[in-house]
Amino acid sequence: MNTAMIDRVGKIYKLIQATLDTLPHLAGKCNACGKCCNFESYDHRLYITPPEIQYLAFHIGDENIRKMNNGACPYNEKGKCAVYNYRFASCRIFCCNGDKEFQSRLTESTIAALKQLCVKFELPYSYRQLSEVLS
């Protein structure tokens, strides 16, 4: 696995957090209820890119990548994220009480940065639902 790419994903995630911290009135305040992790019941979809799944695998180990067998994130354990420090960009950005336009703009800029990583590190770019990636 390319550690330079993993480092770049980490920097993108830090930039997301810095943006959220700078604009808390737009970011919203997550109450960590875990409801949005049950995508089907929440009528929510989570899309990820190849660098993000590689970042997760690097940190938790390939052998700990879980299949998604239902409409809920397999890393949600008793309402809490078991991979919180390594969670995907969309998980970092989305907050049910945050400003939707702000989230959309931040998501678009993040996707552009992740797409640039794919180009730089010669990874095929895709933006797929977590359920597809973990099937």
C-alpha positions as CSV (number, residue, x, y, z in Angstrom):
1,M,0.0,0.0,0.0
2,N,1.3,3.5,-0.9
3,T,2.0,5.3,2.4
4,A,2.4,8.6,0.6
5,M,-1.2,8.3,-0.6
6,I,-2.3,7.2,2.9
7,D,-0.6,10.3,4.4
8,R,-2.4,12.5,1.8
9,V,-5.8,11.1,2.7
10,G,-5.0,11.8,6.4
11,K,-4.2,15.4,5.4
12,I,-7.5,15.7,3.6
13,Y,-9.3,14.4,6.6
14,K,-7.5,16.9,8.8
15,L,-8.5,19.7,6.5
16,I,-12.1,18.6,6.7
17,Q,-11.9,18.7,10.5
18,A,-10.3,22.2,10.4
19,T,-13.1,23.4,8.2
20,L,-15.8,22.0,10.5
21,D,-14.1,23.5,13.5
22,T,-13.8,26.9,11.9
23,L,-17.5,27.0,10.9
24,P,-19.4,25.2,13.7
25,H,-22.6,27.1,13.0
26,L,-22.7,25.5,9.5
27,A,-21.2,22.1,10.4
28,G,-23.8,21.3,13.1
29,K,-23.2,19.3,16.2
30,C,-23.3,15.5,16.0
31,N,-24.9,13.8,19.0
32,A,-23.3,10.5,18.0
33,C,-26.7,8.6,18.0
34,G,-25.6,6.4,15.1
35,K,-29.0,6.7,13.3
36,C,-27.4,7.9,10.0
37,C,-25.2,4.8,10.0
38,N,-28.3,2.7,9.2
39,F,-28.5,4.0,5.7
40,E,-31.7,2.2,4.6
41,S,-33.8,3.3,7.6
42,Y,-32.3,6.8,7.5
43,D,-32.9,7.0,3.7
44,H,-29.2,7.9,3.4
45,R,-26.4,6.7,1.1
46,L,-22.7,6.8,1.8
47,Y,-20.3,7.1,-1.2
48,I,-16.6,6.5,-1.0
49,T,-13.5,6.6,-3.2
50,P,-10.6,4.1,-3.6
51,P,-8.2,6.2,-1.5
52,E,-10.6,6.1,1.4
53,I,-11.1,2.4,1.5
54,Q,-7.3,2.0,1.3
55,Y,-6.8,4.4,4.2
56,L,-9.2,2.4,6.3
57,A,-7.6,-0.9,5.3
58,F,-4.1,0.5,6.1
59,H,-5.2,1.5,9.6
60,I,-7.4,-1.5,10.6
61,G,-5.8,-4.2,8.4
62,D,-7.2,-5.8,5.3
63,E,-8.4,-8.8,7.4
64,N,-10.7,-6.4,9.4
65,I,-12.6,-5.0,6.4
66,R,-16.1,-6.1,7.0
67,K,-18.8,-7.1,4.5
68,M,-22.0,-5.0,4.5
69,N,-24.8,-7.5,4.6
70,N,-27.7,-5.1,5.3
71,G,-28.4,-1.4,4.9
72,A,-26.3,-0.5,7.9
73,C,-22.6,0.3,8.2
74,P,-20.8,-2.8,9.5
75,Y,-18.6,-0.6,11.7
76,N,-21.5,0.7,13.7
77,E,-21.4,-1.2,17.0
78,K,-24.1,-0.4,19.5
79,G,-24.7,3.0,18.0
80,K,-21.0,3.9,17.9
81,C,-18.4,4.0,15.2
82,A,-15.8,1.3,15.7
83,V,-13.5,3.0,13.1
84,Y,-14.2,6.6,14.1
85,N,-10.6,7.8,13.7
86,Y,-10.4,6.3,10.2
87,R,-14.0,6.9,9.0
88,F,-14.7,8.1,5.5
89,A,-14.9,11.7,4.4
90,S,-18.7,11.6,4.1
91,C,-19.0,10.4,7.6
92,R,-16.8,13.3,8.8
93,I,-18.8,15.9,6.8
94,F,-22.4,14.8,7.3
95,C,-24.3,16.0,10.3
96,C,-28.1,15.7,10.4
97,N,-28.4,19.2,11.9
98,G,-25.7,20.8,9.7
99,D,-26.2,23.2,6.8
100,K,-26.9,21.1,3.7
101,E,-25.4,23.6,1.3
102,F,-22.3,23.9,3.4
103,Q,-22.0,20.1,3.5
104,S,-22.5,19.8,-0.2
105,R,-19.8,22.3,-1.0
106,L,-17.3,20.7,1.4
107,T,-18.2,17.3,-0.1
108,E,-17.6,18.5,-3.6
109,S,-14.2,20.0,-2.8
110,T,-13.2,16.8,-0.9
111,I,-14.2,14.6,-3.8
112,A,-12.1,16.7,-6.1
113,A,-9.1,16.3,-3.8
114,L,-9.6,12.5,-3.5
115,K,-10.0,12.3,-7.3
116,Q,-6.7,14.2,-7.7
117,L,-5.1,11.5,-5.4
118,C,-6.4,8.8,-7.8
119,V,-4.7,10.6,-10.7
120,K,-1.5,11.2,-8.8
121,F,-1.2,7.7,-7.6
122,E,-2.6,6.1,-10.7
123,L,-5.7,4.5,-9.1
124,P,-8.9,4.0,-11.0
125,Y,-11.3,6.7,-9.7
126,S,-14.7,5.6,-8.6
127,Y,-17.3,7.1,-6.3
128,R,-19.4,4.2,-5.2
129,Q,-21.8,3.4,-2.4
130,L,-20.3,1.7,0.6
131,S,-22.7,-1.2,0.2
132,E,-21.1,-1.9,-3.3
133,V,-17.6,-1.6,-2.1
134,L,-18.1,-3.8,0.9
135,S,-20.2,-6.5,-0.8
